[in-house]
């Protein structure tokens, strides 16, 4: 699959079947995130891997998307290392690229995932559940599993409507 087809066909998946995901597959997803670009190559992202059902259940209580979280086989919380920040906005943009890399790798492996942003309101209780310190700040959680849904096609605005300047 070429990259544009991977990008165009990736969709958020919110329903998963009960089938485990191997550590090797999880490491491939994290590896894709690790190779995202970042300012000064400071790589501000840090990852957690949550597979234990009881912990997933506890985390599900901290978000409006509790059903999605409970259905996932793996949660991948992604944090910014606050002691490694050189420019907050640029580092957060780098984490966005990291998350996108992970989502594309997940899709290319035949898995499904959804990027959860609303959950960042629960930064402190999630860090407490995971035993993590204040040197990390939650940026997102990716809920991952084998898809149990076929997502609806989406539409995009026409490219001409998105270009604000073009030098001819």
N, C-alpha and C positions, 0 to 999 in steps of 0.2 A: 504494500500500500504506500503510495507516495505521501509526502507530508501534508500537502494541501487536502488530500482526501481524508487523511486521519483527522485533521483539524475540522473539516466540514462535517464529518460523520460523528464526531464525539458529542455526546449529550450527557446531561446529568441523569444519573440513575439513582432512584430512591427506594427501590424494592429489590431485595436480594434473596437468593435461595440459600438454604442451609448447607453449605459446602465449604470446607476449609480452604485456606490459601496458604501455600507453603512459604517458609521463611526465605527460600531462594527467590520466589516471585516478589515478596515484600522487599528484599534487598535490591532487586532490579528497579522497583519503583523509587526507592530512596536514592539509588544511584542516578536515576534520571534527574531527580531534584538537585542532587549534589552538583551536577554539571551545568546548572543555570548560571547565567552571567550575573555578576555583582560588581558594584563600584569598587575600584581598587582591588578587585578579587578578594574582598574580605569575607565572603561566604558567611553572612550573618545568620543563616538558618540553622536550626537544631530540630531534630525529629524525635518523636516518641512513637512507639509501636504498642498498641493496645489490642490484645486478642482475648484476654480473660473475660468471660461472659459477665461475671459479677461486676467487674470494673466498668465494662461497657454499659451495664444497667445503671450504675451510679452516675456516669457521665451523661446518660440520656435524660436524667432528671434535671440537668442544668441547661437545657435548651428547649425551645419551642418545637424543635424537630426530633422529639424523643422517639417517635416510631421509626424514623429513618435510622437513627443511631442504634437503636436496639436491634434492627434488622441486619446491620452490617456485620461482616465477619471480622473486619479489622478497622480500627480507627487510627489515623495517622495525624496526631496533633503536630502542627508546625509552629515553632517559636522563633522569635528574634532573640539573639544573644545580646542583651542590652549593654554588656561590657565591651562588645565588639562593634558598636555602631560608630561609623565615621560621618554619616549624613543620614538622618532618620528617614527622610522621604525617599532617597535613593535606595537605601537598604530595604525599605518596605516594597519598593518597586521590584527589587531583586527577588524578594520572597514571592511576589506575584509571579515572576518568571519561573521560579522554583516550583510553585504549585501547578502552573500550567504544564511544565515538563512532566511532572508526576501524573497529572490527569491524562496527558497524551500517551504516556507509557502504559498506564492502566488500561486505556482503551485499546491500545495496540496488542495487549495481552489477552483481550477478550473479556476482561473484567469490566465492572461498572463502578462508578464513583460519583459522589457529589461533594462539591466544595462548600463547606458550611462556614459562613462568616458571622452569623448572628450569635454563635456560641462564644465569641470573644468577650462578651459581657461577663462570662464565667471564668475569666482568666485565673483569678486567685483560687477558687475552689478546685479547678482542674489541676492547677499546679500542686495544690495540697494533696489531692487524691494520688497524684503521681510521685509525690515526694520531691518536687522540684522547687528550687529557690527563686528569689526575686531577681536573679540575674537573667531570667527568661521572661518573655512576654508572649502570650498566645496570639498568633496571627490568624489561624484558621485550623479547622479539622477536616480532613478528607475521610469520608465514610466509604469503605471499599467492600465489595463483595461480587459474587457471580450474579449477573443480572437476572431478575425475575420480571422484567417488563421490557416492552419495546417502546422506546420514547417516541413521542410525536415529532414529526419534522418541524423545524422552526424556520422562520423567515428572517431575513436580514434586510436592513435598509440598503438601498441601491448605493453603490460605491460613489456615484456622482453626488449623492446627498451628504456624503461624509467628508468629501474633500473641501477644505475651506480655502485652499490656495494651491495653485499649480502653475508653474512657470513653463510656458510653451515656447 
